[in-house]
Amino acid sequence: MSYKDRITIEPGKRGGKPCIRGLRVTVYDVLEYLASGMTEEQILKDFPYLEAEDIRACLEFAADRERHLLATGA
C-alpha cells in the first residue's frame, strides 16, 4: 500500500489540505492526535470510519514530505 492510495487533496475540501480518503479528516489532524499522546486504538475508537491503514498512510505521507524537504533544502 502507498499513502497515495489513501491521501487525497481536493481544492474545495479543508482548504486543499491533504485528507484521508476524501473524508474531512486531514493528515495534520491525525498527526496531531498521535503527537498529543493518543494511541492508534484510541483514534480508531473515536473515529470509527478511519482504518489502521489510514493512520499508517498519514505517517508515510509525513515522512515522504520531510524527505522531500531535506532533498530540496527547503
N, C-alpha and C positions, 0 to 999 in steps of 0.2 A: 504494500500500500504506500502511496505517496500522499503527502499532505495536499498536493494539487488536486486530488480526487475529492477532498473534503472542505477545503478552504475556498470560499468564493468572495469575489469583490464585485459589488454592484453599486454604481454611482449613486443611485437613489436610496440605498439602504444603509442606515447608520453612517451617513456621511462618506460612503465609499470605503469604510474600514473593512479589513478582512473579517469575514464572518464564517461561521460553521454551517456548511451545507445549505446555504441560503436562508438560514434562520437569522433572527435578530441578535444572536449571541456572538460577540466579537472574540477574536483571538485574545485581544487585550483583556477582556472580561475574565476569560478562563485563566490566563496567566496571573492576573491579579488575585483571583481566588486561591490559586496554588501558592503564590508568594505570601498571602496572608495566613497561610498555615492550613487551609482546607485540604483534606485528602481527596484523592480521586473518588473514593467511595462516597464521601460527603457531597461532592459536586454532582455525581450521578444521582444521588438520592434527591437533592434539591432541584435538579433539572432532569427529570426522567426522560426527556426527549433527546438528551445527549447520550453518546455512546463512548466507551473507553477509547475507541479508536479516534474519536474527535479530540480528546484531550492529548493523545499522543501526536495527532496532526498539528495541534497548536504548538507543542514543544518543538516539533520538527520544523515548523514554519519559522519560529523564533530563532532556532539555531541556524537555519539557512539564511535568514535575514542578517544575522550577526556575521556569518561567514562572508556574505557579500559586502557588508560594511568594511570589514577588515581588508578584503581584497581590493576594494576601490579606494581605500584610505579616507573614506568619508567620516 
